[in-house]
Amino acid sequence: MITERSGLPISIGISGANLHDSQALEPMVRGIPSIRSRRGPRRGRPAKLHADKAYDNLHLRRWLRSRGITHRIARKGIESSKRLGRHRWTIERTMAWLGGCRRLHRRYERKPDHFLAFTSIACTLICYRRLTK
């Protein structure tokens, strides 16, 4: 899941349990919809991406740089994850909001399409509740 700064989900996806997180980053970034703006062209990519040590991969760093996205990825063995904590809590909070949905807390659905649909509905409800406050 990719969220904006305030924690609203922008792009979601599901994958198998045996797939590493770094392999799912490219499809998630490609899945970000274009943002309509009153001035200027539509914005189809984020300006900055924060990630933890699981995404420390030279290929991902180059791919993000080629798309014009500034990345802040903690390096394994060099940096601690504490500096990313101020940005990471928003995704953890959003995951907790998704955990509040009973149907998503335990995976009742066998088909991945159905589970993705229920996850999309839950993300829509999160956005609706957050934007109506």
N, CA, C and O of each residue as an XYZ file, in Angstrom:
532
protein
N       0.839     -1.161      0.000
C       0.000      0.000      0.000
C       0.892      1.235      0.000
O       1.899      1.295      0.705
N       0.512      2.188     -0.783
C       1.185      3.477     -0.826
C       0.194      4.512     -0.329
O      -0.943      4.573     -0.796
N       0.636      5.333      0.630
C      -0.236      6.350      1.193
C       0.369      7.728      0.967
O       1.559      7.875      0.687
N      -0.477      8.715      1.095
C       0.021     10.081      1.049
C       0.511     10.474      2.436
O       0.508      9.655      3.355
N       0.924     11.705      2.583
C       1.523     12.155      3.838
C       0.573     12.045      5.022
O       1.013     11.752      6.134
N      -0.715     12.272      4.810
C      -1.657     12.219      5.933
C      -2.171     10.816      6.209
O      -2.892     10.615      7.185
N      -1.821      9.840      5.378
C      -2.218      8.464      5.630
C      -3.350      7.943      4.759
O      -3.786      6.807      4.942
N      -3.833      8.738      3.824
C      -4.878      8.247      2.931
C      -4.267      7.312      1.894
O      -3.250      7.645      1.285
N      -4.877      6.145      1.686
C      -4.319      5.207      0.709
C      -4.443      5.729     -0.716
O      -5.506      6.197     -1.125
N      -3.359      5.646     -1.461
C      -3.342      6.079     -2.858
C      -3.376      4.868     -3.790
O      -4.123      4.850     -4.769
N      -2.568      3.866     -3.481
C      -2.462      2.685     -4.321
C      -2.387      1.457     -3.416
O      -1.622      1.430     -2.452
N      -3.193      0.438     -3.738
C      -3.173     -0.791     -2.954
C      -2.965     -1.973     -3.883
O      -3.220     -1.893     -5.085
N      -2.512     -3.041     -3.322
C      -2.321     -4.269     -4.078
C      -2.120     -5.423     -3.115
O      -1.777     -5.221     -1.950
N      -2.336     -6.630     -3.608
C      -2.102     -7.813     -2.793
C      -1.133     -8.707     -3.539
O      -1.037     -8.666     -4.766
N      -0.419     -9.512     -2.776
C       0.546    -10.425     -3.380
C       0.621    -11.676     -2.518
O       0.032    -11.747     -1.439
N       1.344    -12.640     -3.008
C       1.537    -13.870     -2.262
C       2.405    -13.642     -1.045
O       3.156    -12.669     -0.980
N       2.304    -14.530     -0.095
C       3.070    -14.387      1.142
C       4.558    -14.615      0.903
O       5.384    -14.143      1.685
N       4.913    -15.325     -0.156
C       6.321    -15.623     -0.408
C       6.984    -14.612     -1.344
O       8.093    -14.860     -1.816
N       6.344    -13.494     -1.622
C       6.911    -12.455     -2.480
C       7.549    -11.375     -1.610
O       6.926    -10.880     -0.671
N       8.780    -11.014     -1.920
C       9.462     -9.975     -1.145
C       8.834     -8.623     -1.431
O       8.356     -8.365     -2.535
N       8.842     -7.758     -0.413
C       8.209     -6.443     -0.532
C       8.801     -5.610     -1.659
O       8.080     -4.865     -2.323
N      10.098     -5.726     -1.881
C      10.742     -4.894     -2.893
C      10.269     -5.229     -4.305
O      10.346     -4.379     -5.192
N       9.786     -6.435     -4.529
C       9.296     -6.804     -5.860
C       7.927     -6.215     -6.149
O       7.513     -6.149     -7.306
N       7.229     -5.791     -5.123
C       5.893     -5.227     -5.312
C       5.905     -3.706     -5.411
O       4.860     -3.100     -5.645
N       7.058     -3.081     -5.239
C       7.102     -1.616     -5.243
C       6.820     -1.027     -6.621
O       6.056     -0.069     -6.732
N       7.417     -1.575     -7.661
C       7.211     -1.023     -9.008
C       5.749     -1.060     -9.441
O       5.246     -0.041     -9.914
N       5.032     -2.195     -9.302
C       3.614     -2.164     -9.680
C       2.781     -1.210     -8.835
O       1.805     -0.639     -9.321
N       3.163     -1.032     -7.562
C       2.414     -0.108     -6.713
C       2.611      1.336     -7.156
O       1.655      2.111     -7.182
N       3.828      1.702     -7.502
C       4.085      3.078     -7.957
C       3.434      3.306     -9.316
O       2.899      4.384     -9.574
N       3.474      2.303    -10.183
C       2.798      2.436    -11.491
C       1.284      2.544    -11.339
O       0.616      3.113    -12.202
N       0.738      2.007    -10.253
C      -0.706      2.024    -10.036
C      -1.240      3.323     -9.469
O      -2.447      3.457     -9.269
N      -0.366      4.285     -9.207
C      -0.826      5.570     -8.671
C      -1.545      6.326     -9.780
O      -0.964      6.558    -10.840
N      -2.802      6.716     -9.557
C      -3.539      7.428    -10.607
C      -3.041      8.862    -10.752
O      -2.436      9.419     -9.836
N      -3.303      9.444    -11.907
C      -2.941     10.842    -12.139
C      -3.811     11.739    -11.273
O      -4.996     11.474    -11.074
N      -3.209     12.797    -10.766
C      -3.903     13.722     -9.886
C      -4.270     14.964    -10.690
O      -3.407     15.599    -11.296
N      -5.540     15.298    -10.691
C      -6.001     16.470    -11.432
C      -5.664     17.729    -10.653
O      -5.845     17.799     -9.437
N      -5.181     18.697    -11.363
C      -4.776     19.951    -10.755
C      -5.495     21.091    -11.464
O      -5.809     20.991    -12.650
N      -5.753     22.172    -10.738
C      -6.391     23.331    -11.373
C      -5.435     24.063    -12.279
O      -5.835     24.648    -13.285
N      -4.157     24.026    -11.913
C      -3.147     24.680    -12.730
C      -2.118     23.653    -13.171
O      -1.720     22.789    -12.390
N      -1.706     23.746    -14.376
C      -0.637     22.888    -14.869
C      -1.117     21.500    -15.278
O      -2.308     21.199    -15.197
N      -0.190     20.661    -15.714
C      -0.555     19.324    -16.162
C      -0.882     18.407    -14.983
O      -0.603     18.722    -13.826
N      -1.480     17.268    -15.315
C      -1.789     16.290    -14.279
C      -0.501     15.721    -13.720
O       0.480     15.523    -14.436
N      -0.530     15.468    -12.440
C       0.653     14.932    -11.774
C       0.454     13.429    -11.614
O      -0.475     13.000    -10.929
N       1.311     12.628    -12.237
C       1.145     11.187    -12.237
C       2.114     10.433    -11.357
O       2.142      9.202    -11.379
N       2.910     11.148    -10.583
C       3.891     10.462     -9.746
C       4.091     11.256     -8.466
O       3.885     12.470     -8.441
N       4.491     10.569     -7.407
C       4.781     11.314     -6.182
C       6.106     12.049     -6.297
O       6.946     11.693     -7.123
N       6.293     13.058     -5.486
C       7.551     13.808     -5.501
C       8.618     13.098     -4.685
O       9.799     13.152     -5.026
N       8.209     12.430     -3.603
C       9.163     11.792     -2.706
C       8.588     10.476     -2.214
O       7.375     10.342     -2.051
N       9.465      9.502     -1.976
C       9.038      8.199     -1.489
C       9.934      7.803     -0.314
O      11.158      7.765     -0.439
N       9.310      7.512      0.821
C      10.032      7.043      1.996
C       9.800      5.547      2.123
O       8.670      5.081      1.976
N      10.860      4.787      2.394
C      10.744      3.336      2.530
C      11.742      2.838      3.563
O      12.733      3.504      3.862
N      11.462      1.642      4.111
C      12.364      1.087      5.106
C      13.428      0.223      4.434
O      13.554      0.221      3.210
N      14.188     -0.506      5.240
C      15.336     -1.253      4.738
C      14.968     -2.410      3.817
O      15.826     -2.906      3.087
N      13.727     -2.846      3.835
C      13.313     -3.943      2.955
C      13.409     -3.542      1.483
O      13.527     -4.404      0.612
N      13.359     -2.258      1.208
C      13.390     -1.765     -0.170
C      14.773     -1.284     -0.590
O      14.910     -0.631     -1.624
N      15.795     -1.596      0.193
C      17.167     -1.185     -0.118
C      17.712     -2.072     -1.233
O      18.263     -3.146     -0.990
N      17.542     -1.592     -2.458
C      17.940     -2.341     -3.636
C      18.421     -1.327     -4.678
O      17.743     -0.332     -4.937
N      19.563     -1.575     -5.261
C      20.118     -0.635     -6.238
C      19.208     -0.488     -7.449
O      19.061      0.605     -7.996
N      18.597     -1.591     -7.863
C      17.676     -1.549     -9.010
C      16.497     -0.619     -8.720
O      16.114      0.171     -9.582
N      15.915     -0.700     -7.515
C      14.780      0.160     -7.168
C      15.190      1.621     -7.070
O      14.444      2.508     -7.485
N      16.370      1.873     -6.524
C      16.851      3.250     -6.433
C      17.018      3.867     -7.822
O      16.632      5.013     -8.050
N      17.594      3.102     -8.742
C      17.770      3.602    -10.118
C      16.433      3.789    -10.811
O      16.241      4.764    -11.537
N      15.500      2.858    -10.592
C      14.188      2.939    -11.237
C      13.440      4.179    -10.741
O      12.832      4.898    -11.535
N      13.483      4.428     -9.430
C      12.816      5.615     -8.890
C      13.457      6.892     -9.408
O      12.762      7.855     -9.732
N      14.786      6.900     -9.485
C      15.496      8.077     -9.994
C      15.147      8.333    -11.461
O      15.000      9.486    -11.868
N      15.013      7.268    -12.257
C      14.675      7.447    -13.675
C      13.267      7.994    -13.858
O      12.987      8.654    -14.859
N      12.382      7.730    -12.909
C      11.023      8.270    -12.974
C      10.910      9.658    -12.367
O       9.836     10.258    -12.391
N      12.010     10.179    -11.822
C      11.991     11.518    -11.259
C      11.443     11.569     -9.849
O      10.973     12.621     -9.415
N      11.489     10.469     -9.123
C      10.979     10.406     -7.759
C      12.169     10.440     -6.807
O      13.078      9.615     -6.908
N      12.158     11.392     -5.888
C      13.200     11.460     -4.875
C      12.936     10.372     -3.848
O      11.841     10.293     -3.292
N      13.932      9.536     -3.593
C      13.719      8.436     -2.656
C      14.486      8.673     -1.374
O      15.558      9.278     -1.370
N      13.919      8.186     -0.289
C      14.574      8.185      1.019
C      14.431      6.775      1.564
O      13.463      6.462      2.256
N      15.393      5.935      1.250
C      15.374      4.530      1.643
C      16.541      4.298      2.599
O      17.686      4.622      2.283
N      16.243      3.737      3.763
C      17.296      3.430      4.733
C      18.190      2.332      4.166
O      17.703      1.365      3.581
N      19.509      2.491      4.346
C      20.459      1.509      3.821
C      20.780      0.469      4.877
O      20.940      0.791      6.055
N      20.872     -0.773      4.450
C      21.150     -1.877      5.372
C      22.568     -1.761      5.915
O      23.517     -1.537      5.164
N      22.698     -1.913      7.219
C      24.000     -1.895      7.860
C      24.622     -0.526      8.025
O      25.678     -0.412      8.646
N      24.013      0.512      7.496
C      24.593      1.855      7.564
C      23.712      2.779      8.400
O      24.197      3.444      9.316
N      22.439      2.819      8.089
C      21.522      3.735      8.766
C      20.557      2.964      9.649
O      20.257      1.796      9.403
N      20.083      3.635     10.674
C      19.060      3.026     11.509
C      17.685      3.399     10.958
O      17.547      4.365     10.208
N      16.693      2.638     11.333
C      15.330      2.908     10.868
C      14.643      3.981     11.698
O      13.505      4.349     11.407
N      15.306      4.482     12.713
C      14.675      5.455     13.596
C      14.360      6.765     12.893
O      13.367      7.416     13.217
N      15.184      7.158     11.942
C      14.930      8.427     11.242
C      13.697      8.351     10.363
O      13.045      9.367     10.120
N      13.363      7.137      9.875
C      12.165      6.996      9.055
C      10.908      6.857      9.899
O       9.804      6.849      9.356
N      11.053      6.746     11.215
C       9.908      6.545     12.096
C       8.891      7.655     12.030
O       7.692      7.412     12.168
N       9.357      8.880     11.819
C       8.405      9.998     11.762
C       7.530      9.935     10.526
O       6.449     10.524     10.518
N       7.960      9.235      9.470
C       7.148      9.077      8.270
C       6.443      7.729      8.252
O       5.386      7.585      7.639
N       7.024      6.746      8.921
C       6.494      5.394      8.872
C       5.211      5.232      9.686
O       4.412      4.347      9.382
N       4.991      6.051     10.703
C       3.822      5.875     11.540
C       2.532      6.090     10.760
O       1.495      5.538     11.129
N       2.571      6.881      9.689
C       1.342      7.100      8.915
C       0.898      5.823      8.215
O      -0.296      5.525      8.181
N       1.836      5.063      7.658
C       1.456      3.807      7.007
C       1.031      2.784      8.043
O       0.123      1.990      7.794
N       1.677      2.792      9.205
C       1.287      1.858     10.264
C      -0.115      2.188     10.774
O      -0.889      1.283     11.087
N      -0.444      3.475     10.859
C      -1.786      3.869     11.284
C      -2.824      3.450     10.255
O      -3.905      2.985     10.618
N      -2.508      3.609      8.982
C      -3.436      3.202      7.933
C      -3.638      1.693      7.943
O      -4.753      1.215      7.734
N      -2.572      0.942      8.183
C      -2.716     -0.513      8.282
C      -3.580     -0.889      9.493
O      -4.325     -1.868      9.436
N      -3.488     -0.131     10.571
C      -4.345     -0.380     11.728
C      -5.801     -0.078     11.394
O      -6.699     -0.788     11.847
N      -6.046      0.975     10.599
C      -7.415      1.251     10.163
C      -7.957      0.098      9.334
O      -9.119     -0.282      9.482
N      -7.118     -0.466      8.456
C      -7.559     -1.620      7.669
C      -7.775     -2.838      8.562
O      -8.662     -3.652      8.304
N      -6.972     -2.961      9.599
C      -7.143     -4.075     10.527
C      -8.439     -3.998     11.302
O      -8.909     -5.007     11.827
N      -9.023     -2.814     11.383
C     -10.309     -2.652     12.046
C     -11.468     -3.231     11.251
O     -12.555     -3.422     11.796
N     -11.259     -3.508      9.998
C     -12.299     -4.128      9.173
C     -12.252     -5.638      9.417
O     -11.255     -6.297      9.120
N     -13.325     -6.160      9.952
C     -13.337     -7.563     10.359
C     -13.080     -8.511      9.211
O     -12.408     -9.528      9.379
N     -13.598     -8.191      8.068
C     -13.437     -9.078      6.921
C     -11.990     -9.130      6.435
O     -11.578    -10.123      5.836
N     -11.224     -8.087      6.681
C      -9.831     -8.057      6.264
C      -8.885     -8.550      7.354
O      -7.749     -8.933      7.076
N      -9.366     -8.535      8.602
C      -8.508     -8.975      9.697
C      -8.139    -10.447      9.545
O      -6.983    -10.832      9.723
N      -9.112    -11.244      9.221
C      -8.862    -12.628      8.828
C      -9.269    -12.739      7.378
O     -10.290    -12.186      6.969
N      -8.508    -13.422      6.628
C      -8.791    -13.502      5.202
C      -9.830    -14.587      4.950
O      -9.498    -15.766      4.824
N     -11.098    -14.171      4.878
C     -12.191    -15.100      4.643
C     -12.309    -15.469      3.161
O     -12.804    -16.543      2.818
N     -11.857    -14.585      2.307
C     -12.017    -14.795      0.871
C     -10.908    -15.686      0.337
O      -9.738    -15.518      0.683
N     -11.281    -16.623     -0.499
C     -10.291    -17.508     -1.116
C      -9.726    -16.917     -2.400
O      -8.551    -17.102     -2.714
N     -10.564    -16.209     -3.132
C     -10.119    -15.648     -4.412
C      -9.462    -14.298     -4.181
O      -9.997    -13.461     -3.455
N      -8.291    -14.080     -4.802
C      -7.608    -12.804     -4.582
C      -8.382    -11.603     -5.125
O      -8.257    -10.500     -4.593
N      -9.178    -11.802     -6.178
C      -9.964    -10.681     -6.718
C     -10.993    -10.195     -5.706
O     -11.220     -8.992     -5.573
N     -11.610    -11.120     -5.000
C     -12.605    -10.736     -3.990
C     -11.933    -10.016     -2.825
O     -12.451     -9.017     -2.324
N     -10.776    -10.527     -2.395
C     -10.058     -9.886     -1.283
C      -9.607     -8.486     -1.669
O      -9.680     -7.569     -0.851
N      -9.141     -8.305     -2.904
C      -8.742     -6.981     -3.375
C      -9.937     -6.037     -3.436
O      -9.807     -4.848     -3.145
N     -11.101     -6.563     -3.814
C     -12.310     -5.735     -3.864
C     -12.706     -5.266     -2.464
O     -13.045     -4.098     -2.274
N     -12.666     -6.163     -1.494
C     -12.999     -5.758     -0.128
C     -11.960     -4.794      0.442
O     -12.307     -3.895      1.208
N     -10.706     -4.970      0.079
C      -9.672     -4.037      0.510
C      -9.904     -2.657     -0.115
O      -9.708     -1.635      0.542
N     -10.317     -2.630     -1.372
C     -10.630     -1.357     -2.035
C     -11.813     -0.661     -1.370
O     -11.808      0.559     -1.203
N     -12.814     -1.432     -0.993
C     -13.971     -0.854     -0.293
C     -13.544     -0.278      1.048
O     -13.974      0.811      1.426
N     -12.698     -1.007      1.765
C     -12.216     -0.523      3.061
C     -11.402      0.758      2.890
O     -11.535      1.681      3.694
N     -10.565      0.829      1.862
C      -9.781      2.045      1.611
C     -10.683      3.213      1.230
O     -10.416      4.354      1.606
N     -11.736      2.934      0.494
C     -12.704      3.980      0.142
C     -13.387      4.519      1.395
O     -13.582      5.728      1.526
N     -13.750      3.629      2.315
C     -14.373      4.063      3.562
C     -13.397      4.872      4.414
O     -13.794      5.847      5.053
N     -12.130      4.476      4.428
C     -11.123      5.234      5.171
C     -11.004      6.641      4.606
O     -10.974      7.613      5.360
N     -10.936      6.756      3.287
C     -10.852      8.076      2.651
C     -12.099      8.904      2.929
O     -11.998     10.097      3.217
N     -13.268      8.287      2.846
C     -14.511      9.010      3.092
C     -14.570      9.533      4.521
O     -14.907     10.695      4.746
N     -14.242      8.675      5.489
C     -14.280      9.102      6.895
C     -13.271     10.200      7.175
O     -13.547     11.135      7.926
N     -12.115     10.082      6.574
C     -11.045     11.058      6.822
C     -11.378     12.415      6.184
O     -11.103     13.463      6.769
N     -11.967     12.389      4.988
C     -12.241     13.639      4.280
C     -13.495     14.349      4.781
O     -13.652     15.548      4.549
N     -14.398     13.628      5.467
C     -15.608     14.280      5.975
C     -15.384     14.927      7.328
O     -16.266     15.632      7.819
N     -14.232     14.709      7.946
C     -13.942     15.353      9.251
C     -13.564     16.793      9.073
O     -13.290     17.484     10.054
